Amino acid sequence: MEDEISRLRNEIAELRRLLNKHQWAGLTPVGATGACPECAGSSPPEGRGHRPGCALAAALAASAAGAN
């Protein structure tokens, strides 16, 4: 139980860090192809998506795995 609480606290702290770092992340300029605010990886077909070690890519993968 303590491990789960500790893990959740760490996850919340990381999400808050990302939120503070990228408070304007939802604002994409018109005509932009889009880029990850954490790793600056651009979306396909122009780019290859997230770069290795991207925290957002890891969070998205974990939430997708949890949904299955």
C-alpha positions in Angstrom: 0.0 0.0 0.0 2.8 2.4 0.9 4.6 1.6 -2.4 1.4 2.4 -4.4 1.0 5.8 -2.5 4.6 6.6 -3.1 4.4 5.7 -6.8 1.3 7.9 -7.2 2.9 10.8 -5.4 5.9 10.6 -7.7 3.6 10.4 -10.8 1.6 13.5 -9.6 4.9 15.4 -9.1 6.1 14.5 -12.6 2.8 15.5 -14.1 2.8 18.8 -12.3 6.4 19.4 -13.5 5.3 18.8 -17.0 2.2 21.1 -16.6 4.3 23.9 -15.2 6.9 23.5 -18.0 4.3 23.4 -20.8 1.4 25.6 -19.6 0.9 26.8 -23.2 1.3 23.3 -24.8 -2.3 23.2 -26.0 -1.8 26.2 -28.3 -0.7 25.1 -31.7 -0.2 27.7 -34.4 -2.5 27.4 -37.4 -0.9 25.3 -40.1 1.7 23.8 -37.8 2.3 20.1 -38.1 2.5 19.8 -34.3 5.4 19.0 -32.0 5.8 17.4 -28.6 6.4 20.1 -26.0 8.7 17.8 -24.0 11.0 16.5 -26.7 10.2 18.7 -29.7 9.6 15.7 -31.9 7.3 16.5 -34.8 4.4 14.4 -35.8 4.4 12.1 -38.9 4.7 12.4 -41.9 7.1 15.3 -41.5 8.8 13.8 -38.4 9.1 10.5 -36.5 7.1 11.4 -33.5 8.5 11.4 -29.9 12.2 11.1 -29.4 13.8 8.5 -27.1 13.4 9.2 -23.4 10.4 11.5 -23.8 8.4 11.7 -20.6 5.1 12.4 -22.4 5.6 9.4 -24.7 6.2 7.2 -21.7 3.1 8.6 -19.9 1.0 8.0 -23.0 2.3 4.5 -23.4 1.6 3.7 -19.8 -2.0 5.0 -19.9 -2.6 3.1 -23.2 -1.3 -0.1 -21.6 -3.5 0.5 -18.5 -6.6 0.9 -20.7 -6.2 -2.5 -22.2 
